[in-house]
Amino acid sequence: MNFICNFPFFSILLSLFSGTICSVLPAKATKVVNRMVIVAVGVMSAILLLYLLSTGEPFIYWMGHFPAPWGNEIRAGVLEAGMALFFCIIMYLSMAGGAHKLYGEVVESKHSLYYILVNLLLSSLLALVYTNDMFTAYVFVEINTISACGLIMIRQVGRTIEAAVRYMIMSLLGSGLLLFGLCIMYDLTGHLLMSNIRESVALLVATGEYQIPLIVSVALMCIGLCIKSALFPFHSWLPDAYGYSTVSSAAILSSLVSKGYIFLLIKIIYRVIGFDIFNNTRIIDVLFVFGLMGMIFGSMSAIQENDVRRMIAFSSVAQIGYIYMGFGMGTQAGMVASVFHILSHAATKSLLFIAAIGLTDVSGGSRKLTDLTGAAYRSKWAGVAFMAGSFSMVGIPLFSGFISKLLFSQAAVQVEGKMLASLIVLGISTVLNAIYFMKTVIRIYTPSEESACPCITFKDRKGYTIVLICFVVLNVILGVSSQPVVNMIEQGLAMFA
C-alpha cells in the first residue's frame, strides 16, 4: 500500500492525541499545537486529494491491518479528502479570525481547555468523513457533541450555559435516535461495516423481508441526524448556541459541526442504504418538505431579529433547509447541489460571523442592528467582508451562493412533481435573504453622527483583516471557478456509489 494511504489514519490520530498532549501544556503552547495540527492535517488532506484525483479510485485502510470485524476500516475517496481539506481551511481561518477576542470571552485559565476541545472536534469531524464503520461513526458523533457543547459553555455567561444545556438535550435526543436506528439495522443485517450493511440491505429489499423494520431504522437514523444538524423544526437550540458562544466557536459550529452530521447522512444514503433504495423509501419526500419549510421559516425568523449574530444564526436554519431540499429531490444533480452548498455555506457563514464581530467592536460592543449604523466606516475591512458574505447568501453572481442557487435550480427542473415547489420556495427564500442581509448592509453603510466608538484599521488588526480577505477570496474562488469543484463532487459521489 502506498504510504499516502496512511494519511487519513494519521490525521485522525494526530488530532485526537494532540488534545491529550495539550492537557499538560500551557495556554500559549496549546495554541501553537492547535494551529500546527490543523496545518499538518490540511497538508496531508491536500496531498491525499491529489493522489486520489490521479488514481481515480478510492481505497480501504485497515486499522491495525486486520479486516472487519476484528479491525476497523477507513475509506478514502475524492469527496472525503476534499471535505477534510476544506474543513481544515475553514477551521484554521475561524480560529485565527477570532483569536483576538478569546481573551475577552474566555477566562485565561480555560484557554488550554478551549484548544483541547477544538482538537477533539477536528478529530471527530475527520472520523465522520473517513470512517467506513457505523459504530465508529456513532462514537465520534458523541465526541463531536461533547466538544461542541464545551465550546459553547466555555464562555460561562448565563445565555451560553442555557444554550449549551439546550444544545446537549437536543443533541442527545438526536444521538439516541441514531443509535436506536443503528441497533435495528445491526439486528437486521448483522453488520456494522457500511459496505456489508449495504449488501445485506440490498438482499432484504430483493427478498421483501423485514421491510417495515428497515424503513423504521432508516427513518430513525435520518431523524437523529436532522436534529443534530438543526433541520427545521428541530432548530430551537441553534440561535442561542451560535449567537452567544465565542466568535471562533460560532464560526466553527455553524460551518463545520452541522456539516459533519450532514456528510455522515450522505454516506448513509450512498454507502449504507444505497441511493436508489433510499429514494424508494419515500423518506426523501419528508426531507424535501421540511427542507422547504426551513428555507422559509428560518429566513422569516432572521428578518424579525434585531441582534446581528442571532440573525446570522437563523440564516443557518434556512441554509440547512437548502441542503435537505437537494436531498429530497432524489437525484444526483440535487445531491451535487447540496454538497456544493455545504462548501458554500461553510465559507460564507464563517465569514459573516467573523466580520460581524468587527462591526460590533466599533459599535460599543452592541449587537443590535440599530447600533451598527455606520459601522462599516469605522471598520472598513469588516464592512466589506460582511457585504461580500451577504451578497453570497443572497445569490449575487461572482460569489459562491450564486452557484449554489444555480445548481439547485438546474436540479429542480429535472424533477417532475417537485420542480414548481422547489423553484417557488427558492425564489421566495432569495427575496427573504435579500431583505434581512441587504437591510443590514444598508444599515452599516448608512452615515451616522459622530460616534465615540474608535475606528479599526488594517494596522490595528492585521491578522484579523488577513483572515477576512482570505474568506472573501475563498468565496469568490468558489463563485468564479466552481466547475472543477462540481466535477470533483460528481467524481466523489460516483466513488460512493
N, C-alpha and C positions, 0 to 999 in steps of 0.2 A: 504493500500500500504506500502511495506517495506520502511524504512527510506532511504535506499541506493538509491532508485529510485528518490530521490530529487537531487542527486549529479550532473546530467547534468545541471539542472537549477541553482544550487549553483555555478557551475564552470563558467557558462556564466555571471551570475550576479556579482560574485566576481571579475572577470577580468574587467568587464565593469565599476563597481563603483570604483575599485582601481584607474582607470585612472582619475576619477573625484577627488578622495581624494588626489592623488599625485599633483594636480594642486596647492594646498596650502602648500605643504611640501617642505623643502629644498632638494637640489640635492642628498645628501647622504642618506636622508630618503627615497626618491623615489626609489633609487637603492635597498635598503633593502626591501621595499614593493614589488617591481617588482620580486625579487628573491623569496620572501615568497609566493607570489601569484602563481608563476609558480610551486613551490614545492607543494603547497596546492592542486592546480588543478591536478597535476600529481598524488598525493597520492589518491585523490578521483577517478580519472580515473582508477588507478590500482585496487582499491577496487571494483569499478563498473565492471571492466573486469572480475575479479574473480567471482563476483556474477552472471554475465551473463553466464559465462562458466559453472557454477554449475547448473543454472536453464535450460539453453539451449533454452530459449525463450526471444525474445525482449519484450519491454514494451513501452507503451504510457504514457506520463506525460502531464496532462492538466495544463497549466499555468493559475493560478487564479482559478483552479478547475472548469472551465466552458468548456464544449465541443465546438468544432468548429460549426458555425463560430463566436460565441461570445467570445470564448477563443482561445488561440494558443496552438499548440501541439509540444512537443518534443518527438522524438522517439530514443530509445537507444537499440542497439544490440551489438554483439561481435565486429563487424568491427568498429562501431562508437567509442566504448570505447577504443579499441586498437589503433585506429588512434589518438584519443585525448591524450592518454598516450604517444605515440611516438612523437607527436608534442611538448608536454611539455619537453620531454627529449632533443630533438634537440634544442628547443628554449633556454633552460637553458644553455646547453653547448655552444651554439653560443654566448649568451650574456657574459658568463664567459670567453670564449676564446678571445673575442675582447675587454674586459673591459680595458686592459692596453693601448689600442690605442685611447680610446674615448676622453681623454683629449687633445690629439694632433689633433684629427679630428673634434671635435665639441667644439665651444666656451662654456665656463663654464656656462654662463647664460642660455644655452639651454639644459643642461643636464636633468633637470626635464621634459622638453617637450619631450625629447627623450624617457624616460621611460614611460611617459604617452602614447605615440604613440605605444610602444611595448605592453603595457597592452591592449590597444584598439584593436591592431592587434590580440592578443591572444583571446580576446572575440569574434571577428568576425570569426576567424577560428573555434572556438568551436561551434558557432552558425551554421556555414555552415555544420559542422559534424553532429550536433544533430537535427536541425530543421526538422519538418515534414510539413512545410508550405512554399510555393513557394515565396510568397510576403515577408515573413520574411527573406528568403534566399537572395532575391534581396536587401533588406535594408542592410543586413550585408555584402553583396558583395561591396556595396558603402562605408561602414565603412572600410572594408578591403582596398579598393582602396585609400581612403584618408590617412589612416595610413601608407600604404606602400609608397605613394608619399611623405609624410612628412619625412619618414626615409631616403629617397633618397636625398631630398632637404636640410635636416638639416645641412649637411656639408658645404653648401654655398660656393662652388667654381664654376667657370664658367661651367665646364663639368657636375657637378651634377645638377645645375639648368636647363641646357639644357636637361639632361637625365630625370629629373623629369617632365618637360613640355611635352616631347615626350611620356613618360610613361602615363601621365594623359590624353593626347589626345587619345592614343590608347585604354587605359582602358575605357574611357568614350564612345568611339565608341563601344567597346565590351559590356559595360553595357547597352547602348541604344538598341542594337540588342537583348540582353537578355530580356530587359523589353518589347520590341515590340513583341517578340515571346510569352512572358508570357501573354500579353494582348490578343493576338489572342487566346491562349489556354483558357484563362478565358472566352472569348466570346463564344467559342465552348462548353465548359463544365459547366460553371457557378460555378466553384470551384477553390479554391486556395490550399486546403489541398491535399497533394501528393496522399494519398490513394484514395480520392474521385475523383481526376482527372484521376487516372488510371482506375477506374471503368467506368467513362464516356468515356474515350478513347477506352476501350475495346468494349463498346457498339457502338460507332461510327464506329469502324472498322468492327464489326459484321454486321451492317446495311448498310455499304458502303456509309454513308453520310459524306459530308464535307471532303473528303479525301485530296484534294489539300490544303485547308487551314490548315489542320492538319499537313501535311508534311512541309509546309512553316513555321509553328510555331516551330516545332521540329528543322528544319534546322537553323532558326534564333537563337534559344537558343544555339545550338551547336556551331555556328559560333562565337557568343558572347563570350562563354567560351573558345573557341580555341584562340581567340585574346588575352584574358586576361591571358591565360596560356602559351602564346608565341609559339604556334604551327607554324611551317614553313607554309606559308611565312609571318606570322604576328609577326615576332620576331625582327623587326628592333629596337625596343625600348630596348631590353634586354641587349646587350653588355655594353652600357654606364651605364644603371641602376645598373647592378651588378658590373661593373668594377670600378666605381668611387665613389660609396657610401662607408660608413664606413664598416669596415670588418665584424662587427656583423650584420649590415643591409644586406650586400651581402650574408652572410651565411643564414640568415632568409629568405630573398626574394627568393633565388634560391631553398631552401629546403622546405619551407612551404607555401609561398603565392600562388605560381602557383599550388601546390598540393591541396590547399583548393578548388580552382576552379575546378580542375580535379575530386576531390571527389564529388563535387556537381553535376558534369556531370554524374558520376556513379550513383548517387541517382536518377537523372532524367531518366537515361536509365532503371533502375530497378523499381523505386518507382512511377514514373510519367507516363512513356510511356509503360513500360513493355518490357522485354528483347526480346521476340520473335517478338513483333510488331516493335520495333526499328530496328531489323535486317532486317525486310521485307521492310523498307523504302528505303533501299539501301544507306542510308547516311553513313553506315559503310564503303562502298567502297571508298567514298571520304576521310573519316578519314584515311583509310588504305593507300591510295596513298600519302596523304600529310605527314603521319607518316613516310613512307619510304623515301620521299624526304627530310624530316627534318633530318633523320639519316645520309644521305649522305652530304647534303649541310651544315649542322651545323658542321660536322667534317671537311669538306674542308675549311670552314671559320676559324676554330680553327687552322688548320695547317698553315695558312697564317699569323697568329698573332705573333707578337714579344713581346706583353705585356702579362705577365703570367696571370693576373686577367681577361683580356678580352678573353684570350684563354680558361680559365675555364668557363667563361660565355657562349661562343659559344658552348662549350661542352654540356651545358644545353639544347641548341636547339636540339642537336642530341638525348639526353636522353628523352626529351619530345616526340620526334618522336617515340621512342621505345614504350612509353605508348600508344600512339594513334594507333600504329601498332597493339598492342594487342587488342584494342577496335575494330579495323577494321576486325579482324579475325572472329568476330561474334560468338565466342564460350566461354563456361565457362572457359576452360583452358586458353584462351587468356586473359580473364578478370582477372583471378588469377595471371597470369604472370605480367600484368600491375599493379595491386595493390601491388604485391611484389616489383616491380621496383620503385614504389612511395617511399617505405620504404628504399630500397637500395640506390636510388639516393639521398634522403634526408640525409642519414647518410654519404654518400661519398662526396657529393658536399660541405657540411658544413666543413667537414674535410679538403678538398682541399683549400678552401678559408682561413680557419684559419691557416693552415700550410704555405700557400703562404706568409702570412704577416710576419711570422717568417723568411722566406728566404729573403724577400725584406729588412727587417730591418738590416740584416747583409750584405747587398749589397749597402749600401749608400742610401737606400730608393728607389732605381731604380727598376722598374718592368720589364725592358727589359730582355729578356732571355739571351742576350749576357753578361749582367752584373751579372747574377746569377751563373756564373761559380764558382764551389767550395763552393757554399753557404751551402750545406749540411754538410760540415766540420766545418763551422763557427756556425751553429745552428743544431746540430746533431739530436735533437728530431723532429724539424720541417722537416728535410730531410727525416727521417724515416717515419714520418706521411704522407708526400707528396707522398713518394714512395708507401706506403700502399694504399692511395687513388687512385693513378694511376693504381696500379695493379687491384684494384676493377673495375675501369672504363674499363680497357682493358678486364677483364674477367678471371683473373688468379684464379685457384682453391684456396680454403680456404677463399676467400673474397666474399662479398655479390653480387658483379657484376657478378660473375661466375654463381651463382644460377639464377639470372635474365635471363641471356642469355640461360641457360639450359632450363628454363621454357618456354621462347619464342620459342626455337627450338622444344621442345616437343609439344607445342601448334600448331606450324606451320605445322607439319607433319600430323595433324589431319584435316586440312582444304584443301579440294580439290579445286584447282584453284588458291590458294594463297600460297601454300607450297613453290614452287620454288622461287617466288619473295621474300618471307619472308626470306628464308634461304640464298639466294644470297646476299641480302642487309644486312642481319645480319652479314654475313662473311665480306663483304666489309667494313661495319662500324667498325667492330672489328679491322681490319687491319689499318684503318684510325685512330682509337683511339690509337692504339699502336704507330703509327708514331709520333703524337704530344705529347702524355704523356711520352712515353719512351725517346723521344728526350729531353724532359725537365729533366727527371730523370738522364739521362746520363750527361746533362749539369751541374746539381747541384752537381754531384759526380765526375766531372772532376777536378783533382787538378789544382789549379791556382797559380800564383806567389803570393808573399807576398801581402796581402791586408791590407789597413789601416783601414778597417771596423772592429769593435770589434766583438768578439765571444759572443754567448749567451749560458749559461749553465743552468742546471736544477736549481741551486741555484738562478740564476738571475731572473727567471720567473717560480716559482713553480706552481702557479695556471694555467698558460698558458700550461705548459708541462703536467699537470694532465689532462687538457681538451683534449689535443691531444691523450693521452693514452686512455682516455675513448672513444673517437671517433673510434680509431683503434680497441679497444676491441669490441665495438658495431658492427663494420663492420665484424669482424671475427665471432662473435656470429651468425650474420645473415647468414654468409657463411658456417659455420660448423654445425649449429643447425637449419637449415631452415625448416625442416619438420613440427615441431609444429606451426611455423608461417604460413606456407602454409595451414595447417589444419584449423587454426583459420580464415584465409582469406576465405577458402571454406565454413566454417560454417557461417561466416558473410554474404557472398553473398547469401547463401541459406536462411538466415533470411530476406534479402532484398526482395527476390522473394516471 
